[in-house]
Amino acid sequence: MLKQINTLLVTTIFLFFLLGGCAKKVDPNVKVLNFVISSKVKGMDPVYAADKYSNNEIARVYEGLLEYHYLKRPYTLVPNLAASMPKVSADGLTYTFKIKQGVMFHDDICFPRGKGRELEAADFVYSIKRLADPKLQSLGWWLLDGKIKGLNSWRKKYSSADAADYSEVVEGLQALDKYTLQFKLARPFPQFLYSLAMPFTFAVANEAVTKYGKEFLNHPVGTGPFILPAFEQSNKITYVKNPTFREKLYPSEASEEFKKLGYLADAGKRLPLVDKIVVKTMVESQPRWLNFLKGKLDYISIPKDNFDTAVIPGKGISDKLAKKGIILLITPSLDVTYTSFNFDHKLFQNKKLRQALSLAIDIHKVNKLFYNDTGLPANSVIPPGIAGHIKGFVNKYQGPDLERSKKLLAEAGYKDGKGLPELVYETTASTTARLQGDLFVRRMALIGVKARIQQNTWPEMNKKINNRTAMIWGIAWSADYPDAENFLQLLYGPNRAPGSNKAGYNNPAFNRMFEVASRMQDSPERTAFYERLNLLVAEDSPWIFGVHRQSYVIKHGWLKNYISSDFDSGQAQYLNINLKEKIKKIEVL
């Protein structure tokens, strides 16, 4: 009997691999985008779209007044749900928009008879009030804090009430009629229009919020090109094409670089160009790599452990991958990686201690181990490509310099690490994140400082950071918009967590200079302010600066129109799949 059972088991296993191991055939009639993310998203509510993962998923379903032109560089804002760019008053304080007519919310049971209604100007008033509602504790309030006339007063008025009154008129946020929306700013804010292209300000329907209550974050109802029939905290999210999406066409204009590369092949076609999107969560890099090689993912950022296999220095993509029709895209990123201190710990209010810890980190080893030597060492907060970055500047507190580190540690009152409590470095659960944490611990040990790592899921780590319970953590910031103000605001005192200033850094001198610069229009004078702020931050060491990354993405040749972008929310609607090419290639992968 035992022998018979074993034979049956072997046969079963063989059939499993024979059938289950085969690649799933490509449906020649359905265009499907297959994407991957490395961490689960926290939900689908725009007011909590505080990280890149959430941003991208939310923007498949929801939309804003403005977006970036998909095929133009430098990045250029264009109308999306707005009918045109706004009329702006001479003093730069009043912005009046006309809303596109005939835009429909997705069909959903929250509406009468399950049919989506037309978008109105009032929906933006409602949505931005949600962003300001103190009860919701939006992670994006920093974006409009103090900038729209009367909105802060409205927020303060309801801070201790059971609920906010959304029907109360706010002077700077009004629907003048069904299709006319007006903003009045409390002060000049040159970056205001950028905020209207970010998911925080995307339009939601009050019917959906009312219907689903606390579960609204799991029941997205937007106007976007894709519908999410059901959202669960699982390892797979599936979107389908929105059958009631308005007529929106692929661009017919492009920058020269994109024209030459053939990105206008789909010019004038109705969006979206695909039928379905499948997004899988894979925390570890190797499953992502293997799934890409098998054709189960359309593109990925090259994992560090596979970089040497994929890229030949000075030549580009390896011959082996090139023969499979795989294409390499290299793009500088507007971002910065860093290790943040929690300034709620009095420990980190000691500048010499911060400088000592920073000097202990070997930035060159970090770059080699985790970024394949492709990153640019970050000497301060502003990345290259943005006004305010100082070319050639070298931060004197960027390591490695163990002797100076030990000297400053002693001057800080902790000679050889004595008297310093154990440092806890918070990170996520991936193998790479753990290795980064291990390196931090080892570098601290070289100067006598005890440290340990604590791994979390991405939502758990965010919660610790926002609740001010994390001590030290490694993280990165990618630009929300192409302006140095977006990086400097990470260190502006009033933006402390749950706002964007997660460190809780609060330097009065920095705050005063930032307030002046943030009110200035683009000019040499503003650039000079940005440079002074950049130098101040480098000296004060509120973070241990990492690198400015470059994006190394590989994609299959069947994926069309893909561009590696710093602002890729809503990108999926422009992508296309060459099914004939995919079917042909998938057979040999």
ZIZIWO-V874174 format. One record per backbone hydrogen bond with DSSP energy under -0.5 kcal/mol. CO is the residue of the C=O (numbers start at 1). NH is the residue of the N-H. E is the energy in kcal/mol with one decimal. If there is no record, write none. Layout:
BEGIN
co: <CO & CO>
nh: <NH & NH>
e: <E & E>
END
This chain:
BEGIN
co: <1 & 2 & 3 & 4 & 5 & 6 & 7 & 8 & 9 & 10 & 11 & 12 & 13 & 14 & 15 & 16 & 16 & 17 & 19 & 26 & 27 & 30 & 31 & 31 & 33 & 33 & 34 & 34 & 35 & 37 & 44 & 45 & 46 & 47 & 47 & 48 & 51 & 52 & 53 & 54 & 55 & 57 & 57 & 58 & 58 & 60 & 61 & 63 & 64 & 65 & 65 & 67 & 69 & 71 & 76 & 78 & 81 & 86 & 87 & 89 & 93 & 94 & 95 & 95 & 96 & 97 & 98 & 98 & 100 & 103 & 108 & 111 & 112 & 114 & 117 & 120 & 120 & 121 & 121 & 122 & 123 & 123 & 124 & 125 & 126 & 127 & 128 & 129 & 133 & 133 & 133 & 138 & 140 & 141 & 141 & 144 & 144 & 147 & 147 & 147 & 148 & 148 & 149 & 150 & 151 & 152 & 153 & 154 & 156 & 164 & 165 & 169 & 170 & 172 & 173 & 174 & 174 & 177 & 178 & 179 & 179 & 180 & 180 & 181 & 182 & 183 & 184 & 189 & 191 & 191 & 192 & 192 & 193 & 194 & 195 & 196 & 198 & 199 & 205 & 205 & 206 & 207 & 208 & 209 & 212 & 213 & 214 & 215 & 216 & 217 & 218 & 221 & 222 & 225 & 227 & 227 & 230 & 232 & 235 & 237 & 239 & 240 & 241 & 242 & 246 & 248 & 250 & 255 & 255 & 256 & 257 & 258 & 259 & 262 & 264 & 266 & 269 & 275 & 276 & 277 & 278 & 278 & 279 & 280 & 280 & 284 & 285 & 286 & 287 & 288 & 289 & 290 & 291 & 291 & 292 & 298 & 300 & 303 & 304 & 306 & 307 & 310 & 311 & 312 & 312 & 316 & 318 & 319 & 321 & 321 & 322 & 325 & 327 & 329 & 329 & 331 & 333 & 334 & 336 & 337 & 338 & 338 & 339 & 340 & 341 & 342 & 344 & 345 & 346 & 347 & 349 & 350 & 351 & 352 & 353 & 354 & 355 & 356 & 357 & 358 & 358 & 359 & 359 & 361 & 362 & 363 & 364 & 365 & 366 & 367 & 367 & 368 & 371 & 375 & 376 & 377 & 383 & 386 & 389 & 389 & 390 & 394 & 395 & 397 & 399 & 401 & 402 & 403 & 404 & 405 & 406 & 407 & 408 & 409 & 410 & 414 & 415 & 417 & 419 & 423 & 423 & 424 & 424 & 425 & 426 & 427 & 430 & 431 & 432 & 433 & 434 & 435 & 436 & 437 & 438 & 439 & 440 & 441 & 442 & 444 & 444 & 445 & 450 & 452 & 454 & 456 & 457 & 458 & 459 & 460 & 461 & 462 & 463 & 464 & 464 & 465 & 471 & 472 & 473 & 475 & 477 & 481 & 483 & 484 & 484 & 485 & 487 & 488 & 489 & 491 & 492 & 493 & 495 & 496 & 500 & 501 & 501 & 503 & 506 & 507 & 508 & 509 & 510 & 511 & 512 & 513 & 514 & 516 & 517 & 518 & 523 & 524 & 525 & 526 & 527 & 528 & 529 & 530 & 531 & 532 & 533 & 534 & 535 & 536 & 537 & 542 & 543 & 544 & 546 & 547 & 547 & 548 & 549 & 550 & 551 & 551 & 552 & 553 & 554 & 555 & 556 & 558 & 558 & 560 & 563 & 568 & 570 & 571 & 571 & 572 & 573 & 576 & 577 & 578 & 579 & 580 & 581 & 582 & 583 & 585 & 585>
nh: <5 & 6 & 7 & 8 & 9 & 10 & 11 & 12 & 13 & 14 & 15 & 16 & 17 & 18 & 19 & 20 & 21 & 21 & 22 & 28 & 30 & 32 & 275 & 276 & 35 & 278 & 298 & 299 & 280 & 282 & 46 & 48 & 49 & 139 & 140 & 50 & 55 & 56 & 57 & 58 & 59 & 60 & 61 & 61 & 62 & 226 & 224 & 203 & 81 & 80 & 82 & 78 & 72 & 255 & 69 & 67 & 100 & 88 & 96 & 92 & 185 & 89 & 97 & 183 & 87 & 181 & 83 & 84 & 103 & 119 & 111 & 114 & 115 & 116 & 105 & 123 & 124 & 124 & 125 & 126 & 127 & 204 & 128 & 129 & 130 & 131 & 132 & 133 & 136 & 137 & 138 & 141 & 143 & 144 & 145 & 147 & 148 & 149 & 186 & 187 & 151 & 152 & 172 & 154 & 155 & 156 & 157 & 158 & 159 & 166 & 168 & 171 & 173 & 184 & 170 & 176 & 182 & 180 & 121 & 99 & 181 & 176 & 177 & 97 & 174 & 95 & 149 & 192 & 194 & 195 & 195 & 196 & 196 & 197 & 198 & 66 & 201 & 202 & 208 & 209 & 210 & 211 & 212 & 213 & 215 & 216 & 217 & 218 & 219 & 44 & 231 & 205 & 106 & 242 & 229 & 240 & 232 & 234 & 281 & 279 & 277 & 227 & 243 & 245 & 248 & 271 & 268 & 258 & 259 & 260 & 261 & 263 & 262 & 265 & 267 & 269 & 250 & 241 & 33 & 239 & 35 & 280 & 237 & 37 & 282 & 288 & 289 & 290 & 291 & 292 & 293 & 294 & 296 & 297 & 295 & 556 & 554 & 306 & 307 & 310 & 311 & 318 & 313 & 315 & 316 & 312 & 322 & 323 & 324 & 326 & 325 & 557 & 555 & 331 & 553 & 551 & 335 & 479 & 477 & 546 & 340 & 475 & 544 & 473 & 343 & 345 & 346 & 348 & 349 & 350 & 351 & 354 & 355 & 356 & 357 & 358 & 359 & 360 & 361 & 361 & 399 & 400 & 401 & 363 & 366 & 367 & 368 & 369 & 370 & 371 & 373 & 372 & 374 & 377 & 548 & 379 & 386 & 389 & 388 & 391 & 393 & 396 & 398 & 399 & 363 & 405 & 406 & 407 & 408 & 409 & 410 & 411 & 412 & 414 & 413 & 417 & 418 & 420 & 421 & 425 & 452 & 426 & 472 & 454 & 474 & 456 & 434 & 435 & 436 & 437 & 438 & 439 & 440 & 441 & 442 & 443 & 444 & 445 & 446 & 447 & 449 & 448 & 423 & 425 & 427 & 429 & 461 & 462 & 463 & 464 & 465 & 466 & 467 & 469 & 470 & 468 & 342 & 426 & 340 & 338 & 336 & 483 & 486 & 487 & 488 & 489 & 490 & 491 & 492 & 493 & 495 & 496 & 501 & 499 & 502 & 497 & 504 & 343 & 508 & 511 & 512 & 513 & 514 & 515 & 516 & 517 & 518 & 519 & 520 & 190 & 527 & 528 & 529 & 530 & 531 & 532 & 533 & 534 & 535 & 536 & 537 & 538 & 539 & 540 & 541 & 341 & 545 & 339 & 378 & 337 & 549 & 376 & 333 & 552 & 331 & 553 & 302 & 329 & 300 & 327 & 559 & 560 & 578 & 576 & 565 & 571 & 573 & 574 & 575 & 575 & 273 & 560 & 579 & 582 & 583 & 584 & 585 & 586 & 587 & 588 & 589>
e: <-2.5 & -2.3 & -2.3 & -2.4 & -2.5 & -2.7 & -2.4 & -2.5 & -2.7 & -2.6 & -2.4 & -2.3 & -2.3 & -2.5 & -2.9 & -2.7 & -0.6 & -0.9 & -0.5 & -0.6 & -1.3 & -0.7 & -1.9 & -1.6 & -0.6 & -3.0 & -2.7 & -0.5 & -2.1 & -2.8 & -0.6 & -2.3 & -1.9 & -1.1 & -0.8 & -2.4 & -2.7 & -2.3 & -1.8 & -2.9 & -2.2 & -1.2 & -0.5 & -1.3 & -2.9 & -1.7 & -3.0 & -2.4 & -1.6 & -3.0 & -2.0 & -3.1 & -1.1 & -3.1 & -3.3 & -2.3 & -2.8 & -0.6 & -2.5 & -1.9 & -3.5 & -2.3 & -0.5 & -2.8 & -2.5 & -2.3 & -3.5 & -0.6 & -0.6 & -3.4 & -2.0 & -2.4 & -1.6 & -0.5 & -2.9 & -1.3 & -0.6 & -1.1 & -1.3 & -2.5 & -2.4 & -0.5 & -2.4 & -1.7 & -1.9 & -1.4 & -1.3 & -1.5 & -1.1 & -0.9 & -0.5 & -0.9 & -1.7 & -1.2 & -1.3 & -2.3 & -0.8 & -0.5 & -1.9 & -0.6 & -1.9 & -0.7 & -2.5 & -2.1 & -2.3 & -2.7 & -2.5 & -1.3 & -1.4 & -0.9 & -1.0 & -0.5 & -2.0 & -1.8 & -0.6 & -0.8 & -3.0 & -1.1 & -2.7 & -3.0 & -0.5 & -1.6 & -1.2 & -3.4 & -2.3 & -2.6 & -2.7 & -2.4 & -0.8 & -1.1 & -0.8 & -0.7 & -0.8 & -1.9 & -1.1 & -1.7 & -2.0 & -1.7 & -0.7 & -1.7 & -2.6 & -2.6 & -2.4 & -1.8 & -2.4 & -2.0 & -0.5 & -2.0 & -2.0 & -2.8 & -1.0 & -0.6 & -2.7 & -2.8 & -0.7 & -2.4 & -0.5 & -2.8 & -2.2 & -3.2 & -2.0 & -3.1 & -0.7 & -1.5 & -0.9 & -3.4 & -2.1 & -0.9 & -2.0 & -2.6 & -0.9 & -2.5 & -1.5 & -1.2 & -1.7 & -2.3 & -3.0 & -2.2 & -2.5 & -3.0 & -2.8 & -0.5 & -2.8 & -2.6 & -0.6 & -0.9 & -2.3 & -2.8 & -2.3 & -2.0 & -2.4 & -1.6 & -2.7 & -0.7 & -1.9 & -2.3 & -2.5 & -1.4 & -1.0 & -1.8 & -2.9 & -2.5 & -0.6 & -2.7 & -2.4 & -3.5 & -2.6 & -2.2 & -1.0 & -2.0 & -1.8 & -1.0 & -2.3 & -0.5 & -2.6 & -3.7 & -1.6 & -2.7 & -2.6 & -2.6 & -0.5 & -2.8 & -2.7 & -1.7 & -0.8 & -1.9 & -0.7 & -1.7 & -1.7 & -1.0 & -0.9 & -1.8 & -2.5 & -2.2 & -2.5 & -2.1 & -2.2 & -1.0 & -0.6 & -1.2 & -1.0 & -0.5 & -2.3 & -1.1 & -2.2 & -2.4 & -2.1 & -3.0 & -2.4 & -1.5 & -2.5 & -0.6 & -2.5 & -0.6 & -3.0 & -0.7 & -1.0 & -2.0 & -0.5 & -0.8 & -1.7 & -0.5 & -1.6 & -0.5 & -0.6 & -2.2 & -2.6 & -2.1 & -2.7 & -2.2 & -2.0 & -2.1 & -1.8 & -2.4 & -1.5 & -2.7 & -2.0 & -1.6 & -0.5 & -0.6 & -2.3 & -0.7 & -1.4 & -2.4 & -1.3 & -1.7 & -2.0 & -2.4 & -2.3 & -2.2 & -2.7 & -2.1 & -1.8 & -2.3 & -2.4 & -2.5 & -2.2 & -1.9 & -1.1 & -1.6 & -2.5 & -1.4 & -2.6 & -3.0 & -2.4 & -0.8 & -2.6 & -2.4 & -2.2 & -2.2 & -2.4 & -2.8 & -2.3 & -2.3 & -1.3 & -1.0 & -1.7 & -3.5 & -2.9 & -2.8 & -1.8 & -2.4 & -1.8 & -1.2 & -2.6 & -2.1 & -1.3 & -2.0 & -0.9 & -0.5 & -2.1 & -1.6 & -2.9 & -2.1 & -1.9 & -1.6 & -0.7 & -3.2 & -0.6 & -2.9 & -2.4 & -2.0 & -2.9 & -2.3 & -1.5 & -2.6 & -2.9 & -1.1 & -1.5 & -0.6 & -2.3 & -2.0 & -1.6 & -2.5 & -2.4 & -2.0 & -2.4 & -2.4 & -2.1 & -2.2 & -2.4 & -1.9 & -1.9 & -2.3 & -1.8 & -1.0 & -0.7 & -2.3 & -2.5 & -2.3 & -0.6 & -2.6 & -1.8 & -0.6 & -2.4 & -0.6 & -2.6 & -3.2 & -2.1 & -3.0 & -1.8 & -0.7 & -2.3 & -2.0 & -0.6 & -2.1 & -0.9 & -2.2 & -0.5 & -1.0 & -0.9 & -3.0 & -1.2 & -2.4 & -2.8 & -1.9 & -2.5 & -3.0 & -0.8 & -1.5 & -0.7>
END
